[in-house]
Amino acid sequence: MKPLTEREIRSAFVNCSKGESKRLSVPRDLADRPWGDLDFLGWRDPQAPDRAYLVMESGAGHTGIQLRSTAAGSSQTRRSMCSMCVTVHTGGVSLLVAPKPGKAGKQGNSVGAYMCTDLACSLYVRGKKDAGVGGRLRESLSLEQQIGRTVANLAAFIAKVTA
């Protein structure tokens, strides 16, 4: 993924108002992110731990999704698997819920998925971040295929949110 500016990030969001996208907490360490190893930019809001955001490249530029985590996700101590990157964590997977854009979202319609709590799927798949013993399952897929699966899973999630 190519490095993104704060302006590009804020303009990518599809499921929040322009005012909300102006107020959201963009990471301060954008210049230090390992962009070459990222398939998407994901982060948690340090001022509001129940909020998370992700921005992914799409055919039409970038698409950003605002997410909320459930209270149970942060205190979870059982082993769970991320539905995006297929990494197993003990307490490191949360149910993240994205409101649908527009009228549907205002009516409370949303889409959820179990994801790495820290949204570092790209780094787990590449072995740049360790999920602990048993975190990455032994697979017959190549690294490129695993990355492709993660990207496809995230694109499918975003498609459900924006449908």
DACORUR-V622862 format. One record per residue. N is the residue number from 0. RES is the residue in one small letter. SS is DSSP state (alpha for helix, beta for strand, coil for the rest). PHI is phi in radians with two decimals (* if undefined). BURIAL is # if it has 9 or more other ideal C-beta (glycine too) atoms within 8 Angstrom, else .. Layout:
N | RES | SS | PHI | BURIAL
N | RES | SS | PHI | BURIAL
This chain:
0 | m | coil | * | #
1 | k | coil | -1.40 | .
2 | p | coil | -1.03 | .
3 | l | coil | -1.93 | #
4 | t | coil | -1.59 | .
5 | e | alpha | -1.01 | .
6 | r | alpha | -1.12 | .
7 | e | alpha | -1.08 | #
8 | i | alpha | -1.11 | #
9 | r | alpha | -1.08 | #
10 | s | alpha | -1.37 | .
11 | a | alpha | -1.44 | #
12 | f | beta | -1.23 | #
13 | v | coil | -1.93 | #
14 | n | coil | -2.08 | #
15 | c | coil | -2.59 | #
16 | s | coil | -1.28 | .
17 | k | alpha | -1.08 | .
18 | g | alpha | -1.11 | .
19 | e | alpha | -1.11 | #
20 | s | alpha | -1.18 | #
21 | k | alpha | -1.25 | .
22 | r | alpha | -1.59 | .
23 | l | coil | -1.16 | #
24 | s | coil | -1.46 | .
25 | v | coil | -1.48 | .
26 | p | coil | -0.98 | .
27 | r | coil | -1.43 | .
28 | d | coil | -1.77 | .
29 | l | alpha | -0.97 | #
30 | a | alpha | -1.18 | .
31 | d | alpha | -1.67 | .
32 | r | coil | -1.21 | #
33 | p | coil | -1.41 | .
34 | w | alpha | -0.94 | .
35 | g | alpha | -1.13 | .
36 | d | alpha | -1.80 | .
37 | l | coil | -1.77 | #
38 | d | coil | -1.64 | #
39 | f | beta | -2.74 | #
40 | l | beta | -1.71 | #
41 | g | beta | -2.29 | #
42 | w | beta | -2.75 | #
43 | r | beta | -1.78 | #
44 | d | beta | -1.45 | #
45 | p | coil | -1.13 | .
46 | q | coil | -1.47 | .
47 | a | beta | -2.42 | .
48 | p | beta | -1.03 | .
49 | d | beta | -1.45 | .
50 | r | beta | -1.86 | #
51 | a | beta | -2.46 | #
52 | y | beta | -2.48 | #
53 | l | beta | -2.55 | #
54 | v | beta | -2.30 | #
55 | m | beta | -2.26 | #
56 | e | beta | -1.20 | .
57 | s | beta | -2.41 | #
58 | g | coil | -1.03 | .
59 | a | coil | -1.83 | .
60 | g | beta | 1.92 | .
61 | h | beta | -2.24 | #
62 | t | beta | -2.18 | #
63 | g | beta | -1.94 | #
64 | i | beta | -2.22 | #
65 | q | beta | -1.56 | #
66 | l | beta | -2.23 | #
67 | r | beta | -2.20 | #
68 | s | beta | -1.81 | #
69 | t | coil | -1.38 | .
70 | a | alpha | -1.09 | .
71 | a | alpha | -1.18 | .
72 | g | alpha | -1.10 | #
73 | s | alpha | -1.34 | #
74 | s | alpha | -1.80 | .
75 | q | coil | -1.14 | #
76 | t | coil | -2.05 | .
77 | r | coil | -1.50 | .
78 | r | beta | -1.37 | .
79 | s | beta | -2.40 | #
80 | m | beta | -1.97 | #
81 | c | coil | -1.22 | #
82 | s | coil | -1.37 | #
83 | m | coil | -1.62 | #
84 | c | coil | -1.88 | #
85 | v | coil | 1.06 | #
86 | t | beta | -1.73 | #
87 | v | beta | -1.71 | #
88 | h | beta | -2.26 | #
89 | t | beta | -1.77 | .
90 | g | coil | 1.33 | #
91 | g | coil | -1.93 | #
92 | v | beta | -2.15 | #
93 | s | beta | -2.22 | #
94 | l | beta | -1.38 | #
95 | l | beta | -1.86 | #
96 | v | beta | -2.08 | #
97 | a | beta | -1.94 | #
98 | p | beta | -1.18 | #
99 | k | coil | -1.24 | #
100 | p | coil | -1.22 | #
101 | g | alpha | 1.19 | .
102 | k | alpha | -1.05 | .
103 | a | alpha | -1.05 | .
104 | g | alpha | -1.16 | #
105 | k | alpha | -1.16 | .
106 | q | coil | -1.50 | .
107 | g | coil | 1.67 | .
108 | n | coil | -1.29 | .
109 | s | beta | -2.62 | #
110 | v | beta | -2.27 | #
111 | g | beta | -2.18 | .
112 | a | beta | -2.71 | #
113 | y | beta | -1.47 | #
114 | m | beta | -2.33 | #
115 | c | beta | -0.95 | #
116 | t | coil | -0.99 | #
117 | d | coil | -1.56 | .
118 | l | coil | 0.96 | #
119 | a | coil | -1.80 | #
120 | c | alpha | -0.89 | #
121 | s | alpha | -1.00 | #
122 | l | alpha | -1.33 | #
123 | y | alpha | -1.14 | #
124 | v | alpha | -1.04 | #
125 | r | coil | -1.42 | #
126 | g | coil | 1.33 | .
127 | k | coil | -1.46 | .
128 | k | coil | -2.34 | .
129 | d | coil | -1.71 | .
130 | a | coil | -1.65 | #
131 | g | coil | 1.65 | .
132 | v | coil | -1.05 | .
133 | g | coil | 1.35 | .
134 | g | coil | -1.18 | #
135 | r | beta | -1.91 | #
136 | l | coil | -1.28 | .
137 | r | coil | -1.27 | .
138 | e | coil | -2.23 | .
139 | s | coil | -1.55 | .
140 | l | coil | -1.29 | .
141 | s | coil | -1.26 | .
142 | l | alpha | -1.01 | .
143 | e | alpha | -1.06 | .
144 | q | alpha | -1.20 | .
145 | q | alpha | -1.14 | #
146 | i | alpha | -1.10 | #
147 | g | alpha | -1.04 | .
148 | r | alpha | -1.12 | #
149 | t | alpha | -1.07 | #
150 | v | alpha | -1.10 | #
151 | a | alpha | -1.13 | .
152 | n | alpha | -1.11 | #
153 | l | alpha | -1.19 | #
154 | a | alpha | -1.09 | #
155 | a | alpha | -1.15 | .
156 | f | alpha | -1.10 | #
157 | i | alpha | -1.08 | #
158 | a | alpha | -1.09 | .
159 | k | alpha | -1.18 | .
160 | v | alpha | -1.12 | #
161 | t | alpha | -1.51 | #
162 | a | coil | -1.21 | .
